[in-house]
Amino acid sequence: MAAEILDSHVHLLDPVGLTYPWLGDLTIGQQPCDAARFAADASSVTGAIVVEAGVAPGKASREVSWVRAQAASYSWIRGMVASAPVNQPAALETVLDAYRTDGMVVGVRCNLQDEPPGFLRDHALRAGVRRLGECGLPFDACVRSWQLTELEELAAACPDTVIVLDHAGKPRCGAGVASWLIALLALARHPNVRCKLSGLATEAAPCARPSALRAALRAALDAFGADRCLFGSDWPICTMATSHRTWLDLVKSVLDGMRASDAERDQVLARTAQLTYRLRGVPPLDQLDQGEHL
């Protein structure tokens, strides 16, 4: 029997049919990073959540359609966290009308990491995040470490919406993380917040050693607990600094080091994501066999 490993943060890229302005001239933006390539890079994974990848404005629905087509051939794609204009009430309602009846969409993300100070206090944004909770959709929050205090205020203002912190709030491992840790501990006090163990290698300082990444992962696990932490790779972005296998092994080594129980390992590696995104048709772990791996 094989325990499930559900990658909660995967980007699939289609540079032929879609454009990703933020990728610029990066190599990963010039070649397809589709389901077939992910399967080859992540052979130990049994399922994945695809997260919107910053397509050009107005192309979010086309991205969802493309991911749906990928899922038709790769059943391990369990759902998608799709883009939505959360801070624009009228536009958000239009998008939600489509998403509510779309079995592919299991969450919403509005990338906040490049917004100016104070943006997360915007009344329209808070209303939009509350609306997601009313619709039963979690909100993925991609922010930088300096925004964590504002995100804590957002979590307090939207207690009925599950907020998923992407990449543990992007600490700069190897270059000082004291302020990040203080803000992370404050954020973790809100029970509606979850934390993705993803993306740290890409954000780390060039001199950072694996021990610095392990320390940050352990801090996140201690702050949120296994029942509120989700394994994620941030593939293919992560490949600029590491490999999928290396990152998964690093997360596992932290779980080993803290002597996590089998139940806690299952929570971090699959169950928390299943519950957070309310996935359907997921078999119990004792019914999963090797044939369901990628």
N, C-alpha and C positions, 0 to 999 in steps of 0.2 A: 504494500500500500504506500502511496506517496501523498504527503501533505500538500495542500494547494499553496501556490505562491502567486498572489495577485498583484501585479504591478499597477499601482494606482495613478501613475503619472507618466504617460507615454504620448509623445507627439508624433503624428504621422504627417509627412510632408509630400505634397504633390506639386513640384515646381513647374510642371507643364500646364496644369489646369488652374493653378492658384498662385498668387503672389504673396510674399511675406516680407513687407518692407523693412522690418527690423533686422532681418538676417543679412542684408546688404550683400557683400562679396564673400561671406563666409562659405567655405566649401560645402558644408552640410546643406546649404540652401540651394546648391546648384545641381543636386542629384536626388532622385526619388528616395525617400525614406518611408517606404510603405510597409504594409503588414508582412509581406514576404521577407523583407530585409530584417525587420524586427525579430521575426521568428528565428532567423538564422543567428542573430546576435544574442538571443535570450532563450536558449533551448531549455532551461530549467523552469521557465515560467509557465503557469497553467492558464492564466487569464490576464487581461489588461483593461484598464480604463484609459481611453484616449482623451487627451485634454486639448482644447482649441489651441492653435499655434500662431495666433496673431496675424491672420490673413488681412488682406487689404480691406478697407471699409466697404461695407455693403456686400461682402462675399461670405458672410458667416453661414447662410443657409446652404450655399454651394459646398462649403466645407463639410457640413453635416451630411449632405447627400453623398459626398465622396467617401466619407468614413462609413456610412451605411452600406455602400457598395463593397467596401473592403470587408465589412463584417459578414456580408452574405457568403463570402468565400472562407472566412476565418472566424469560426464560431467562438474562439477564445476572446474576441473583442466583446467585452461584457456591457459596454455602454460608453457614452461620451459626455464630457463636461464641455458644453458648448458656449460660444460667445454670446453675450447679450448686453445691450446698453442699459445697465442697471440704474444709472443716474438720470435716465430720460423716461419719465413715467409713461407717456403715450406710446413711444416706440417699444418700451419694455412690454407693455400689454399685448401689442401686436405679436411680438416674438413669443411670449408665453402662450398665446393662443395656439401657436403651432407646436411648441415644445410639449404642452400638456398631453397631447395625443400622440406624441412621438416616442415610441418605446426605446429608441436609441439614446435619447437625451436623459441623463441621470443627474445632471448638475449644471451649474452655470458659472462662468468665470468672466470677470471684467478686470483686465490687467490694470493694477493700480500702482505699480512700482515706479513709474515715471511721472506720476502726478505731483503737483506742488504741495508744500506743507499746508495742512488744513483741509485738503480735499476730502479726506475720509470723514470729516465732520459735516459735510454737505447734507442738507436736509433731504434733497431729492435722492441722493445715494442711499441714505438710511431708509427712506421710504421704499426704495427698490429692493433693498436687502430684506426688509420685513415682508415685502410682497412675495419674495422667493420662499420664505418660510411658510406663508399661507398656502403656497402651491406645492409644498412638500419637496422643494428642490434645495439642496445644499449649495452654498456659495463658496467657490474656491477664491481665496484672497492671495494674490501674488504681490507681495510688498517687500520692501527692503527693511533692514533691521531698524533704521531710524524711524520707520512708520509704525512700529509695533505698538507704541503708546496710543496712537490714533486708532489702530485696529482694536485695541482693548476697549476703547470708548465705543467703537462701533458694535462690538460684541455685546457690551452692556446695554446698548440702545436697542438691540435686536435679539433678545433672549430666546425667541422661538424659531430662529433660523440657525441651522447648523452651518458654522463657518469653518472651512478647511484651510489652514495655513499652509501655503505651498512652500516647499524647500526650507522648512523650519524658520522662516523669516530671514533667510539669506545672511547668516553670520559670516564674517570674514575670518575664517579659521586660519590660525597662524599669524594673525595681525592684531590680536586683542579682541576679546568677545565679552568683556565684563558688562558693558551697557546692554548688549543683546541679551545676555542671560537674565539681567534684572527685569527687562521688559518682557521676556518670554515667561518668566515665573508669574508675573502679574497677569499676563494673558491667559495662562493655564488655569487661573482661578475661576474662569468662566466655563461652566460645564458644556456650553454649546459649541466650544471650539475643539477642533481636531488638528493634528499636526502631521504633515507629511515628512517622512525621513528621506528626503530627495534633494538633489541639486547642490549639495554642499561642496563637492569636489570642484565644480566649475567656479564657484564663488570664492574658493579658498585663495589665500595669498600664494604666490609661486613657491615660497619657501616652506609651505605647510607640510608637515609630516602626517602620515596616517594616524598617529596618536592624537593629533589635534582634531581630526575629523571624528575619531572615536569618542573623544571627550565631549564634543558638541552633540553627537548622537545620544550619548549616555545622559547628558543634561536634559535633552528633550524628552527622553523616555522617563526620566525621574520626575520631570515637571508634569507631564500629561498622563503617564501610565500607559501600559500596553494597550488598554482598551480604547485609547484615544489617539494612538499613533498608527500611521499607515506607511508601509514600505512603498517607495516610488523610486524610479530610476532617473526621470527626466531625459529619457532617450529621445532623439539622438544627441541632444545638447550635451549630455554627460560625456559623450565620446570625445569631446574636446579636451577632457582632463583625465578620463578613466575609461574603463569598459563596463558593460552591463554586469558581467560576471564578477569583476573586481568589486564593484559597488555592492552588489548583493552579498558577496562574501564578507565585506566589511560590516554591513548591518548585522549579518548573522554572528560575526565574531563579537560584536557588542552584546548581543543577546546571550551568547555563551559566557562572556565575561561577567555579566550580571546574574548568571545562573537562572535565566528565565525558565519558567516551567513550560511544559509542552503547550498548555493552554495560552500562556502569554506569547509564545512564539507564533502560534496560530493566529492570535489577534493581530499582531504586528504585520505578519506576512500575508494575511488574507481577510480574516473575519471583520476587522474594524472597517476595512474598505467595503466589504459586502453590506454591512449594516449602515454605514454612512451614506452610501449611494443606493440603498434599498434595491439591491440587485435581485433579479428574478431568475428562477430556474437554476440556482446554484446547488449542486448536490452536497450532502453532508460529506465531511472529510473521509469518513470510513467507507464511502461508496466511490471514491475517486481512485482510479487506477492509472498505471503508467500510460495507457493509451490516450489519456486526455492531455498529456503534455504536448507542448509545441513540437 
